[in-house]
Amino acid sequence: MIFLTAFAARVIFYLIYQRYDAGFMTHEIGINHWLLIAKNLASGHGYTNHALLTYFPSPSLQATAARGPVPVLMLSLLVTFFPGSELVFFAYAWTLSALTAVLLYRLSQRILGSERQAVTAAILFCFFLPEMYISTAYASASEGLFTFLLFAYFYTAMQGIEKRSLPNALMAGILAAAAALTRPIALLFPIFFLFQAVRKHQQKAAMLSAIFLSAFIACIIPWAIRNQITFGKPVFSTTLNGYNLLRHNYGLAQKDYSLHTAEDFAPYAKKTIAASGERLESVSETRLDEIFQEEALRVIRRYPGRYLRACLHRAGWLWYKIGVEKPVYFAQMIPLYLFMFPGILLAIFRRHPLRAFVPYFACFFLAYASVNAQFRFICPLMPCGIMFAVYMIFELYKRIFQKGRGGT
């Protein structure tokens, strides 16, 4: 029922929003480079693109590692079996969202220990408008898949640690690797798994950790080997790290530096490439990544105070820059935040099992505040935020209800 509710809600959202803005749904489908790479892969042209780092057009197909392989492989399967259909990408994204709703329900059952709270959390996610917008507008990107993999990893990791289950630890490692090959931030997940394993089971932590790490590394290595063969460098994530760091911080050198993405980055990027002695027509993506990363670090070291102020600004903007109309923000996000943030503090104070998700929040928050502030990057964690909010709401309800009963 939860699966069907989440799926139906997104279909209805699609039909309503399409009447409101007919072009918004097809915009990302048409220009998204995940899909372009997937189409090249499906047509036998390999893992290539007509643009370096997806941002610099090239007259010929170029080998790329700018996008993680898991979403591209999934999209290539859809392109192969359902050629010429845009609707299949929406159905794919909505299915992932509906599966995430089911996983959220199962996680809430185990962690919150209440059927009522689990159903409440799942229903809130089913009708969570920012996620509905993102999963639909970016149907052929990585957001929906990463959210599903993230919660599948949470569930199997919890099962593995609580039950000391080696098969679950193995599956958690595979899912964490799949998430890392979707979004690079998941490369940090093994740290949190190892910490939880040691904290819970000091005696069996070594075996759980070894199984988890073996699975994780075994799944990451093929991508690194492919990149070593292609570029002469074992890229474990993507080649966009340097580009993103420079794009969102190069303006620090200006007096009226922008705290967001500047529109004139392309000329600056080309000047940076030229100053390095490379030519855009012949440079590889890995070399571009190195050039941009070196320049970004040079700018940040030159203006550390401005960079810190930019990070603090992004830290707030990260929770706000949703991409949907402001009434949606006021209708859902502010009420969610009013209960979510106190719920996080309460879970930490009471040492509630929910506190296991706090390191993930801190990781996402610090990583994206330091580079680029867009709500869609932390949207995959919002189901956790909903759990914290539900926990806080029911704790308040208990206090008020018990106090009311005590006074009668």
Salt bridges, closest charged atoms under 4 A:
GLU131 OE1 - ARG10 NH2 2.60
GLU143 OE2 - ARG183 NH2 2.77
GLU143 OE2 - ARG376 NH1 2.29
GLU162 OE1 - ARG110 NH2 2.91
GLU278 OE2 - ARG287 NE 3.15
GLU281 OE1 - ARG279 NH2 3.72
GLU290 OE2 - LYS233 NZ 3.28
GLU290 OE1 - ARG287 NH1 3.32
GLU295 OE2 - ARG298 NH2 2.81
GLU395 OE1 - ARG350 NH1 2.51
GLU395 OE2 - LYS398 NZ 3.47
